Amino acid sequence: MANHGYRFRENNSKMLMPQETPWDYVFSKGECFFVKIHLKDGDVICGRYAGKSFTSAYPQAAQIFIEEQFILKKDGDEENLCIVDNSAGIWISENEISWIDFRVCDL
């Protein structure tokens, strides 16, 4: 029997989710995201996760392929993203990821 996850509803009751993990839930929605991936070594990778991007699903190890990579440039408190010229994407393994910040974007 599959070990499905739970999500809280607005009234704080639990709802059974068909996805196995939060990773599967987020990426199964088919949304476009700007992602800021914080790596375990302290580095940060930014990119656009959209139609040509891909993630693995349970029970496979979490992996992500981001179709466009960006460079994060800081100017004081302000952060700007600049696309990496000729970027064909970047693949990252769960072994490298500490946490991910998601920002919804338009396709």
N, CA, C and O atoms as a MOPAC input file, in Angstrom:
PM7 MOZYME 1SCF
protein

 N      0.83600 1    -1.17900 1     0.00000 1
 C      0.00000 1     0.00000 1     0.00000 1
 C      0.88000 1     1.24000 1     0.00000 1
 O      1.86500 1     1.30400 1     0.73500 1
 N      0.53100 1     2.22200 1    -0.81800 1
 C      1.32100 1     3.45000 1    -0.93800 1
 C      1.20900 1     4.27900 1     0.33700 1
 O      0.18100 1     4.26800 1     1.01400 1
 N      2.26400 1     4.98400 1     0.64600 1
 C      2.28700 1     5.85400 1     1.80600 1
 C      2.05900 1     7.27800 1     1.34300 1
 O      3.01700 1     8.02800 1     1.15200 1
 N      0.80600 1     7.66200 1     1.16000 1
 C      0.47900 1     8.99000 1     0.64900 1
 C      0.65100 1    10.04300 1     1.73300 1
 O      0.59200 1     9.74500 1     2.92600 1
 N      0.86400 1    11.28100 1     1.29400 1
 C      1.04700 1    12.38100 1     2.22900 1
 C     -0.26900 1    13.04600 1     2.60700 1
 O     -1.32100 1    12.75700 1     2.03600 1
 N     -0.18200 1    13.94300 1     3.58300 1
 C     -1.33400 1    14.70500 1     4.02600 1
 C     -1.05300 1    16.18900 1     3.87000 1
 O      0.09200 1    16.63400 1     3.94700 1
 N     -2.11200 1    16.94000 1     3.65200 1
 C     -2.01600 1    18.39500 1     3.58800 1
 C     -3.12300 1    18.96000 1     4.46000 1
 O     -4.23000 1    18.42200 1     4.47300 1
 N     -2.84900 1    20.03000 1     5.18800 1
 C     -3.87300 1    20.63700 1     6.02100 1
 C     -4.78100 1    21.53400 1     5.19900 1
 O     -4.31900 1    22.30100 1     4.35400 1
 N     -6.07800 1    21.42800 1     5.45700 1
 C     -7.06600 1    22.31200 1     4.84300 1
 C     -7.11500 1    23.59300 1     5.64900 1
 O     -6.48200 1    23.70500 1     6.69800 1
 N     -7.88500 1    24.57400 1     5.14200 1
 C     -8.01200 1    25.84800 1     5.85300 1
 C     -8.60200 1    25.66300 1     7.24600 1
 O     -8.28600 1    26.43900 1     8.14700 1
 N     -9.45600 1    24.64900 1     7.44900 1
 C    -10.04500 1    24.42400 1     8.77100 1
 C     -9.15600 1    23.52000 1     9.63100 1
 O     -9.61000 1    23.00400 1    10.65300 1
 N     -7.91600 1    23.32500 1     9.23500 1
 C     -6.90300 1    22.53000 1     9.94700 1
 C     -7.17700 1    21.03500 1     9.98000 1
 O     -6.50700 1    20.31000 1    10.71600 1
 N     -8.14400 1    20.55200 1     9.20000 1
 C     -8.32200 1    19.10400 1     9.09400 1
 C     -7.36600 1    18.57800 1     8.02900 1
 O     -6.95800 1    19.31700 1     7.13400 1
 N     -7.01400 1    17.30300 1     8.13000 1
 C     -6.08400 1    16.71400 1     7.16900 1
 C     -6.82800 1    16.21800 1     5.93800 1
 O     -7.95600 1    15.73600 1     6.03100 1
 N     -6.17800 1    16.34400 1     4.77900 1
 C     -6.71600 1    15.85300 1     3.52000 1
 C     -5.66500 1    14.92500 1     2.91400 1
 O     -4.49500 1    15.29500 1     2.81200 1
 N     -6.07500 1    13.73400 1     2.51500 1
 C     -5.14800 1    12.78000 1     1.90600 1
 C     -4.74400 1    13.28000 1     0.52800 1
 O     -5.59700 1    13.64700 1    -0.28000 1
 N     -3.45800 1    13.29300 1     0.26400 1
 C     -2.94200 1    13.75600 1    -1.02000 1
 C     -2.44800 1    12.55100 1    -1.81800 1
 O     -1.85100 1    11.63900 1    -1.24800 1
 N     -2.69000 1    12.53700 1    -3.13100 1
 C     -2.23800 1    11.40300 1    -3.94100 1
 C     -0.71700 1    11.37600 1    -4.15300 1
 O     -0.16300 1    10.33300 1    -4.49900 1
 N     -0.04700 1    12.50400 1    -3.94900 1
 C      1.40100 1    12.54800 1    -4.12700 1
 C      2.08100 1    11.95300 1    -2.90600 1
 O      1.57600 1    12.04200 1    -1.78700 1
 N      3.22200 1    11.35300 1    -3.13900 1
 C      3.96300 1    10.68100 1    -2.08100 1
 C      4.75400 1    11.63900 1    -1.18900 1
 O      4.90800 1    11.38300 1     0.00500 1
 N      5.25400 1    12.73300 1    -1.75300 1
 C      6.12800 1    13.62900 1    -1.00200 1
 C      5.76200 1    15.08100 1    -1.31200 1
 O      5.10100 1    15.34800 1    -2.31600 1
 N      6.18200 1    16.02200 1    -0.46500 1
 C      5.97400 1    17.43400 1    -0.78400 1
 C      6.63700 1    17.80900 1    -2.12100 1
 O      6.11400 1    18.62700 1    -2.87800 1
 N      7.78400 1    17.20100 1    -2.39000 1
 C      8.48900 1    17.41200 1    -3.66500 1
 C      7.55200 1    17.07800 1    -4.82900 1
 O      7.40600 1    17.86900 1    -5.76100 1
 N      6.91700 1    15.89500 1    -4.76800 1
 C      5.99300 1    15.47500 1    -5.82800 1
 C      4.81000 1    16.42400 1    -5.93000 1
 O      4.37800 1    16.76200 1    -7.03200 1
 N      4.28500 1    16.85200 1    -4.79700 1
 C      3.12600 1    17.75600 1    -4.79500 1
 C      3.44800 1    19.07100 1    -5.50600 1
 O      2.71400 1    19.49500 1    -6.39900 1
 N      4.53700 1    19.70600 1    -5.11000 1
 C      4.89300 1    21.01300 1    -5.68700 1
 C      5.09500 1    20.91100 1    -7.19700 1
 O      4.58100 1    21.73700 1    -7.95100 1
 N      5.83400 1    19.91300 1    -7.63300 1
 C      6.16500 1    19.83600 1    -9.04900 1
 C      5.08100 1    19.18200 1    -9.89800 1
 O      5.13900 1    19.26400 1   -11.12500 1
 N      4.09300 1    18.53400 1    -9.28100 1
 C      3.00000 1    17.93800 1   -10.05700 1
 C      1.96300 1    18.96900 1   -10.47200 1
 O      1.08800 1    18.66900 1   -11.28500 1
 N      2.04400 1    20.17300 1    -9.93100 1
 C      1.04300 1    21.20300 1   -10.21500 1
 C      1.20200 1    21.80600 1   -11.61100 1
 O      0.28700 1    22.46900 1   -12.10100 1
 N      2.33100 1    21.58900 1   -12.24800 1
 C      2.54300 1    22.09000 1   -13.60600 1
 C      2.72200 1    23.59500 1   -13.69300 1
 O      2.49100 1    24.19000 1   -14.74600 1
 N      3.12900 1    24.21000 1   -12.60000 1
 C      3.32300 1    25.66300 1   -12.59000 1
 C      4.75300 1    26.02600 1   -12.98100 1
 O      5.67700 1    25.21900 1   -12.87800 1
 N      4.89400 1    27.25000 1   -13.42500 1
 C      6.21700 1    27.80200 1   -13.71600 1
 C      6.72600 1    28.47600 1   -12.44500 1
 O      5.98400 1    29.19200 1   -11.77200 1
 N      7.98200 1    28.24300 1   -12.12600 1
 C      8.58900 1    28.85100 1   -10.94300 1
 C      9.94500 1    29.46000 1   -11.29100 1
 O     10.67100 1    28.94500 1   -12.14100 1
 N     10.27200 1    30.55700 1   -10.62500 1
 C     11.66100 1    30.95800 1   -10.50600 1
 C     12.11300 1    30.29000 1    -9.21900 1
 O     11.48000 1    30.45900 1    -8.17700 1
 N     13.19000 1    29.54200 1    -9.27900 1
 C     13.66900 1    28.82600 1    -8.10500 1
 C     15.02200 1    29.36400 1    -7.67600 1
 O     15.86700 1    29.72900 1    -8.49300 1
 N     15.19200 1    29.39900 1    -6.37400 1
 C     16.46500 1    29.77500 1    -5.76800 1
 C     16.84400 1    28.57200 1    -4.91300 1
 O     16.29300 1    28.37000 1    -3.83100 1
 N     17.78200 1    27.78100 1    -5.40200 1
 C     18.14500 1    26.52600 1    -4.75800 1
 C     19.39300 1    26.74700 1    -3.90700 1
 O     20.46400 1    27.08100 1    -4.41600 1
 N     19.23000 1    26.55600 1    -2.61700 1
 C     20.33300 1    26.71100 1    -1.67500 1
 C     20.99700 1    25.35200 1    -1.50500 1
 O     20.36400 1    24.38000 1    -1.09300 1
 N     22.26400 1    25.30400 1    -1.82600 1
 C     23.00900 1    24.04900 1    -1.76200 1
 C     23.63500 1    23.86100 1    -0.37900 1
 O     23.83100 1    24.82400 1     0.36200 1
 N     23.94000 1    22.62800 1    -0.05200 1
 C     24.52200 1    22.29800 1     1.24400 1
 C     25.88300 1    22.93600 1     1.45900 1
 O     26.29300 1    23.16000 1     2.59800 1
 N     26.59700 1    23.23500 1     0.35300 1
 C     27.91500 1    23.86700 1     0.48600 1
 C     27.83400 1    25.38800 1     0.60200 1
 O     28.86200 1    26.06200 1     0.67100 1
 N     26.59800 1    25.93500 1     0.62300 1
 C     26.41400 1    27.37400 1     0.77200 1
 C     26.17900 1    28.10900 1    -0.53700 1
 O     25.73500 1    29.25700 1    -0.52600 1
 N     26.46800 1    27.47200 1    -1.65900 1
 C     26.21300 1    28.10300 1    -2.95400 1
 C     24.70600 1    28.19500 1    -3.21200 1
 O     23.91100 1    27.48100 1    -2.60100 1
 N     24.34000 1    29.08400 1    -4.12400 1
 C     22.94200 1    29.25900 1    -4.51800 1
 C     22.86000 1    29.16800 1    -6.03300 1
 O     23.65000 1    29.78700 1    -6.74700 1
 N     21.89100 1    28.38500 1    -6.52100 1
 C     21.63100 1    28.28100 1    -7.95800 1
 C     20.22600 1    28.80500 1    -8.20800 1
 O     19.27700 1    28.41200 1    -7.52900 1
 N     20.09800 1    29.68700 1    -9.17900 1
 C     18.80900 1    30.26000 1    -9.53000 1
 C     18.44800 1    29.84200 1   -10.95200 1
 O     19.32400 1    29.61200 1   -11.78500 1
 N     17.16100 1    29.74800 1   -11.21300 1
 C     16.74700 1    29.39500 1   -12.55800 1
 C     15.24000 1    29.44500 1   -12.73400 1
 O     14.48900 1    29.73000 1   -11.80100 1
 N     14.82300 1    29.15900 1   -13.95800 1
 C     13.40000 1    29.11700 1   -14.28700 1
 C     13.01000 1    27.67400 1   -14.52400 1
 O     13.57400 1    26.99400 1   -15.38100 1
 N     12.03100 1    27.21200 1   -13.74600 1
 C     11.48600 1    25.87500 1   -13.88700 1
 C     10.18000 1    26.02000 1   -14.65300 1
 O      9.21100 1    26.57700 1   -14.13800 1
 N     10.15500 1    25.51700 1   -15.89000 1
 C      8.96100 1    25.65700 1   -16.73500 1
 C      8.80400 1    24.40200 1   -17.59100 1
 O      9.22400 1    23.31900 1   -17.18500 1
 N      8.21100 1    24.54100 1   -18.75800 1
 C      7.81500 1    23.42200 1   -19.59900 1
 C      8.90600 1    22.45800 1   -20.02500 1
 O      8.62000 1    21.28500 1   -20.26600 1
 N     10.14600 1    22.91300 1   -20.12600 1
 C     11.25000 1    22.03200 1   -20.52300 1
 C     12.05800 1    21.54200 1   -19.32300 1
 O     13.05800 1    20.84100 1   -19.48000 1
 N     11.61400 1    21.91700 1   -18.13100 1
 C     12.27300 1    21.47200 1   -16.90000 1
 C     11.68000 1    20.14100 1   -16.47600 1
 O     10.64000 1    19.72100 1   -16.98400 1
 N     12.35700 1    19.47600 1   -15.53300 1
 C     11.90200 1    18.14400 1   -15.13900 1
 C     12.34500 1    17.84400 1   -13.71200 1
 O     13.42100 1    18.25800 1   -13.28100 1
 N     11.49800 1    17.11800 1   -12.98900 1
 C     11.89500 1    16.59200 1   -11.68600 1
 C     11.55300 1    15.11300 1   -11.61700 1
 O     10.64600 1    14.63300 1   -12.29600 1
 N     12.29000 1    14.41300 1   -10.79300 1
 C     11.98900 1    13.00300 1   -10.55200 1
 C     10.78400 1    12.92200 1    -9.62400 1
 O     10.36200 1    13.92400 1    -9.04700 1
 N     10.23600 1    11.71800 1    -9.48700 1
 C      9.08500 1    11.49900 1    -8.60400 1
 C      9.34200 1    10.27200 1    -7.74800 1
 O     10.13800 1     9.40300 1    -8.10500 1
 N      8.65800 1    10.21300 1    -6.61600 1
 C      8.75600 1     9.07700 1    -5.70300 1
 C      8.46300 1     7.78900 1    -6.45600 1
 O      7.50700 1     7.77400 1    -7.23100 1
 N      9.20200 1     6.72500 1    -6.28800 1
 C     10.20300 1     6.46600 1    -5.24600 1
 C     11.63300 1     6.79200 1    -5.66500 1
 O     12.57200 1     6.46200 1    -4.94100 1
 N     11.81500 1     7.42200 1    -6.80100 1
 C     13.16600 1     7.77700 1    -7.25400 1
 C     13.75000 1     8.88800 1    -6.38400 1
 O     13.00600 1     9.66600 1    -5.78700 1
 N     15.06300 1     8.96200 1    -6.31300 1
 C     15.73600 1    10.03600 1    -5.57800 1
 C     15.37300 1    11.37200 1    -6.21600 1
 O     15.24500 1    11.47300 1    -7.43600 1
 N     15.20900 1    12.39500 1    -5.38200 1
 C     14.83200 1    13.72000 1    -5.87800 1
 C     15.95400 1    14.31100 1    -6.72100 1
 O     17.09200 1    14.44000 1    -6.26900 1
 N     15.61000 1    14.66700 1    -7.95000 1
 C     16.52400 1    15.33000 1    -8.87400 1
 C     15.72200 1    16.41500 1    -9.58300 1
 O     14.51300 1    16.28000 1    -9.76900 1
 N     16.38600 1    17.47000 1    -9.96900 1
 C     15.71500 1    18.54100 1   -10.68400 1
 C     16.57700 1    18.98300 1   -11.85700 1
 O     17.79200 1    19.13500 1   -11.73000 1
 N     15.92900 1    19.18900 1   -13.00300 1
 C     16.57600 1    19.79400 1   -14.15800 1
 C     15.85700 1    21.10900 1   -14.40800 1
 O     14.65000 1    21.12700 1   -14.64600 1
 N     16.59300 1    22.20500 1   -14.35400 1
 C     16.04500 1    23.54300 1   -14.58100 1
 C     16.46500 1    23.98000 1   -15.97300 1
 O     17.64700 1    23.94500 1   -16.31500 1
 N     15.49000 1    24.39200 1   -16.77300 1
 C     15.77000 1    24.68600 1   -18.18100 1
 C     16.58400 1    25.94700 1   -18.42300 1
 O     17.27700 1    26.03300 1   -19.43600 1
 N     16.52400 1    26.92000 1   -17.53700 1
 C     17.31800 1    28.14100 1   -17.69200 1
 C     17.98100 1    28.47800 1   -16.36800 1
 O     17.32500 1    28.51500 1   -15.32700 1
 N     19.27300 1    28.72000 1   -16.41100 1
 C     20.00900 1    29.08400 1   -15.20600 1
 C     20.24500 1    30.58500 1   -15.18300 1
 O     20.51500 1    31.19700 1   -16.21600 1
 N     20.14200 1    31.17400 1   -13.99700 1
 C     20.38100 1    32.59900 1   -13.80500 1
 C     21.50900 1    32.80200 1   -12.81200 1
 O     21.76900 1    31.94900 1   -11.96400 1
 N     22.17300 1    33.93800 1   -12.92800 1
 C     23.18400 1    34.35100 1   -11.96100 1
 C     22.52400 1    35.37800 1   -11.05400 1
 O     21.88100 1    36.31700 1   -11.52400 1
 N     22.68800 1    35.19200 1    -9.76200 1
 C     22.14000 1    36.11100 1    -8.76900 1
 C     23.19400 1    37.17000 1    -8.48900 1
 O     24.28900 1    36.86600 1    -8.01500 1
 N     22.84700 1    38.42900 1    -8.78900 1
 C     23.76300 1    39.54200 1    -8.52600 1
 C     23.15900 1    40.40300 1    -7.42900 1
 O     22.00700 1    40.82600 1    -7.51400 1
 N     23.95700 1    40.65500 1    -6.39800 1
 C     23.49100 1    41.46700 1    -5.28100 1
 C     24.06500 1    42.86900 1    -5.39500 1
 O     25.24300 1    43.06200 1    -5.69400 1
 N     23.19600 1    43.84100 1    -5.14600 1
 C     23.59700 1    45.24400 1    -5.11700 1
 C     23.02100 1    45.81700 1    -3.83200 1
 O     21.88900 1    46.30000 1    -3.81300 1
 N     23.80200 1    45.76200 1    -2.75700 1
 C     23.28900 1    46.15100 1    -1.44100 1
 C     22.25900 1    45.13000 1    -0.99100 1
 O     22.55100 1    43.93700 1    -0.91200 1
 N     21.05000 1    45.60200 1    -0.69400 1
 C     19.96900 1    44.71100 1    -0.27000 1
 C     19.17200 1    44.18000 1    -1.44800 1
 O     18.30500 1    43.32300 1    -1.27100 1
 N     19.44700 1    44.66700 1    -2.63100 1
 C     18.68000 1    44.28600 1    -3.82200 1
 C     19.34200 1    43.11000 1    -4.54100 1
 O     20.56300 1    43.05200 1    -4.68500 1
 N     18.49400 1    42.17000 1    -4.98900 1
 C     18.98000 1    41.01800 1    -5.74300 1
 C     18.42600 1    41.08600 1    -7.15800 1
 O     17.23700 1    41.34000 1    -7.35100 1
 N     19.27600 1    40.86300 1    -8.13900 1
 C     18.86400 1    40.85000 1    -9.54200 1
 C     19.28400 1    39.53200 1   -10.17900 1
 O     20.35300 1    38.99600 1    -9.88800 1
 N     18.42900 1    39.02300 1   -11.04900 1
 C     18.73300 1    37.79300 1   -11.77500 1
 C     19.11800 1    38.12600 1   -13.20300 1
 O     18.43500 1    38.89700 1   -13.87700 1
 N     20.21100 1    37.54200 1   -13.65800 1
 C     20.66900 1    37.70700 1   -15.03300 1
 C     20.80700 1    36.31600 1   -15.64100 1
 O     21.46000 1    35.44500 1   -15.06600 1
 N     20.19500 1    36.10800 1   -16.79800 1
 C     20.24900 1    34.79300 1   -17.43300 1
 C     21.67500 1    34.46500 1   -17.85200 1
 O     22.41300 1    35.33300 1   -18.31800 1
 N     22.04800 1    33.22100 1   -17.68400 1
 C     23.35600 1    32.74900 1   -18.11800 1
 C     23.29900 1    32.60100 1   -19.63800 1
 O     22.45800 1    31.86800 1   -20.15900 1
 N     24.19200 1    33.29500 1   -20.35100 1
 C     24.21500 1    33.21000 1   -21.81600 1
 C     24.36200 1    31.76900 1   -22.26800 1
 O     25.15600 1    31.01000 1   -21.71200 1
 N     23.59400 1    31.40000 1   -23.27500 1
 C     23.63000 1    30.06600 1   -23.86600 1
 C     23.33700 1    28.94800 1   -22.86800 1
 O     23.78600 1    27.81700 1   -23.05100 1
 N     22.58400 1    29.26200 1   -21.81400 1
 C     22.23600 1    28.24500 1   -20.82500 1
 C     21.35100 1    27.18500 1   -21.45800 1
 O     20.33700 1    27.49700 1   -22.08200 1
 N     21.74200 1    25.93400 1   -21.29200 1
 C     20.92300 1    24.80900 1   -21.74700 1
 C     20.32100 1    24.09800 1   -20.54100 1
 O     19.78500 1    22.99700 1   -20.66600 1
 N     20.41200 1    24.73000 1   -19.37400 1
 C     19.84100 1    24.17800 1   -18.16600 1
 C     20.89900 1    23.65300 1   -17.22500 1
 O     22.09500 1    23.68000 1   -17.51200 1
 N     20.41700 1    23.17200 1   -16.08100 1
 C     21.31400 1    22.61800 1   -15.07400 1
 C     20.57600 1    21.51700 1   -14.31900 1
 O     19.38300 1    21.64600 1   -14.04300 1
 N     21.27700 1    20.43700 1   -13.98600 1
 C     20.73100 1    19.30800 1   -13.24000 1
 C     21.32000 1    19.34800 1   -11.84100 1
 O     22.51200 1    19.60000 1   -11.66300 1
 N     20.46200 1    19.09400 1   -10.84000 1
 C     20.91800 1    19.09900 1    -9.45200 1
 C     20.33700 1    17.88100 1    -8.73300 1
 O     19.15500 1    17.57300 1    -8.88000 1
 N     21.15700 1    17.20600 1    -7.97300 1
 C     20.76700 1    16.02700 1    -7.20400 1
 C     20.32500 1    16.42800 1    -5.80000 1
 O     20.79900 1    17.42400 1    -5.25500 1
 N     19.41200 1    15.64500 1    -5.21800 1
 C     18.94100 1    15.91200 1    -3.85400 1
 C     20.08800 1    15.92000 1    -2.84200 1
 O     19.99200 1    16.57400 1    -1.80300 1
 N     21.16000 1    15.20600 1    -3.13600 1
 C     22.30200 1    15.17000 1    -2.21700 1
 C     22.96000 1    16.52800 1    -2.05300 1
 O     23.67000 1    16.76700 1    -1.07600 1
 N     22.72600 1    17.41600 1    -3.00600 1
 C     23.33800 1    18.74400 1    -2.98200 1
 C     22.41300 1    19.82000 1    -2.42100 1
 O     22.88000 1    20.88900 1    -2.02700 1
 N     21.09600 1    19.55000 1    -2.37900 1
 C     20.10600 1    20.58000 1    -2.05100 1
 C     19.84400 1    20.65600 1    -0.55800 1
 O     19.58600 1    19.64500 1     0.09400 1
 N     19.91500 1    21.87700 1    -0.02200 1
 C     19.53800 1    22.13000 1     1.36300 1
 C     18.06700 1    22.53500 1     1.40900 1
 O     17.27400 1    21.93000 1     2.13100 1
 N     17.70400 1    23.56300 1     0.63400 1
 C     16.30900 1    23.99100 1     0.54000 1
 C     16.10100 1    24.81600 1    -0.72500 1
 O     17.06000 1    25.29200 1    -1.33300 1
 N     14.81300 1    24.98300 1    -1.12200 1
 C     14.45500 1    25.69200 1    -2.35500 1
 C     13.43400 1    26.77100 1    -2.04500 1
 O     12.45600 1    26.52900 1    -1.33700 1
 N     13.66500 1    27.95500 1    -2.57600 1
 C     12.71300 1    29.06400 1    -2.50200 1
 C     12.00800 1    29.13500 1    -3.85300 1
 O     12.67000 1    29.20000 1    -4.88900 1
 N     10.66500 1    29.12300 1    -3.85900 1
 C      9.87600 1    29.13600 1    -5.08600 1
 C      9.19500 1    30.50000 1    -5.24900 1
 O      8.64100 1    31.04500 1    -4.29500 1
 N      9.24300 1    31.03300 1    -6.45200 1
 C      8.50200 1    32.23400 1    -6.82300 1
 C      7.71700 1    31.91200 1    -8.08200 1
 O      8.29000 1    31.47800 1    -9.08100 1
 N      6.40400 1    32.12100 1    -8.03800 1
 C      5.55800 1    31.81700 1    -9.20500 1
 C      5.89300 1    32.80500 1   -10.31700 1
 O      6.06800 1    33.99700 1   -10.06800 1
 N      5.97900 1    32.30400 1   -11.53200 1
 C      6.22800 1    33.16700 1   -12.69400 1
 C      5.22900 1    32.84800 1   -13.78400 1
 O      4.56000 1    31.81500 1   -13.74700 1
 N      5.13300 1    33.72500 1   -14.74000 1
 C      4.29800 1    33.48700 1   -15.91400 1
 C      5.13700 1    32.81400 1   -16.97600 1
 O      6.32400 1    33.10600 1   -17.12000 1
 N      4.51300 1    31.90200 1   -17.72800 1
 C      5.23000 1    31.23700 1   -18.81400 1
 C      5.44800 1    32.20400 1   -19.89500 1
 O      6.03700 1    31.86300 1   -20.92000 1

